[in-house]
Amino acid sequence: MPAGRSIKTKILGIILLSVFLITTILGIMTFEFSKARLVAMLGGSIKSIASTIASFIDPEDLSLIMSKSEKINERRLATSSAVYSHVYGKQVEMGEIAPDPGLEKAINAYLKYTKLLADIKRSNKIDSPLNVYIVDNNRLRHVLTSDPVILTGAFYTMRPEAKEAFSTGMPQCTRIYKDKDGTWISAYATIPGSSIGMIEINYKINSYLAMLNRELWIIILICFIGFFAAAFISYKLVAPLVSDIQALDEAVFELEEGRYHTPIKTMSDDEIGHLANTFETLRLSIRSKIDELKLSLAREKRAHMESIIALTNAIETRDPYTKEHLSRVERYALLIAKEMHLTREEMTNLMYSCFLHDIGKIYIDTALLQKPKLTTEEFAEIKKHSENGAKIIEGIQFLEGVREAVLYHQERYDGKGYPAGLKGKDIPLLARIIAVADAFDAMTTDRPYKPKISYAAAMDEIAKCAGTQFDPDICQFFLKYRYHIESIAKKHFERSDEDLA
């Protein structure tokens, strides 16, 4: 069967690739959905907290705190330690620091809101500070914070979400972002009644992302399990289908190779089963036709052989020697052909050629064939037998491959033969084989014009004439069987002697 990827591999490959892509896409979508859900959930929560904080802050208190921010910072710094508190108290007693009712009010408001922010931060388990800003020329100026740090008056860059919250008055939430301190989501809400106040909540989500990463690995594991489960199930489902296809493919291959005796069977009743039944019907029809053709061919071959026998009988009536000569030449020639690994068709044509190579002698007078010595004109007449033989079989279709062997079997390898003076490999192969077999039999049998020589001497003559009269390669094949050839020749002569007795 031709090599290549099997249909099972292709089908399973398509299924598994599809399952892999689907599971991968679902896994990514699940992870992204979880992350988006986390952002929506946390964003909505901290936006709600920011809006709640904003509703508790009085815009007037925010303005008062901002106007007294420098003094508030000084007071906080002065009371930040026992030494500074003692110095500050002495300055107040000595009248160095004048009482400021507005400052006291601002400090009380500052403390109230920082406590509020700290309580909200603690109750909602927020790790980072809650901040209150005012908007100042596209920047955020710090006013309040939930942590005990002095940041009042510091400026910060506004995020796009803060700008949107400020312009629309609606709470806004950022996407997930990272900085050197971690991964965050921030929410912004404007203070009702204030045109510049804004609340900021920064929520650290590292722990949530760690949880999402754990979920991602679980998703990956589930995808792998689903992938292998799908692979196993796909294999079980595809195997019977592929088995039927493979059986059909093997049956078709048998048909391609000309083997029509193997039934085509599948277990499926689907389109593949229908196709298999169609091929089985075709196989039976082809086998029936082939049987008919074989019978017809056998009859034709029998008719061919009868025709050849009739032609050789015609030669025999003119020259009784020729029949045994043709049989021996055939045996010698087929030994050479076997060693040269000729095809079956070439072997058949060679066999016919051996029987017919002297068919042209039926045009030659019997007395001339028996004459011991020939004149130049008489020898020229004898030489016409190859051309006459080719004319006799010309137009007979099944002898088309024989005609050239009959026509050129008297050519010589050195180009000094007849009728065309062909040389070397220009002489057809079958004619070159017959030339060696014909010459050997002629040398080892008595002819009217020349007595026979020994088998050893004939072998030596074949070897001597290799490359001049005969094809050297064919001589080499012929000489390889010298003892076998001598045995064939002896059996023919022994049988002839028995027939004469």
Buried (B, 14 or more C-beta within 10 A) or exposed (E): EEEEEBBBEEBBEEBBEEBBEBBEEBBEEBBEEBBEEBBEEBBEBBBBBBBEBBEEBBBEBBBBBBEBBEBBBBBBEBEEEEEEEEEBEEEEEEEEBEEEEEBEBBBEBBEBBBEBBBEBBEEBEBEBBBBBBBBEEEEBBBBBBBEEEBBBEEEBEBBEBBBBBBEEEEBBBBEBEEEEEBBBBBBBBBBEEBEBBBBBBBBBBEEBBEEBEEBBEEBBEBBEEBBEEBBEEBBEEBEEBBBBBBBBBEBBEBBEEEEBEEEBEBEBEEEBBEBBBEBBEBBEEEBEEEEEEEEEEEEEEEEBEEBBEEBBEBBBEBBEBBBBBBBBBBBBBBBBBEBBEBEEEBBBBBBBBBBBBBBBBBBBEEEBBEBEEBEEEBEEBBBBBBBBBBBBBEEEEBBEBBBBBBBBBBBBBBBEBBBBEBBEEEBBBBBBBBBBBBBBBBBBBEBBEEEBEEBEEBBBBBBEBBEEBBBEBBBEBBBEBBEEBBEBBEEBBEEEEEEEE
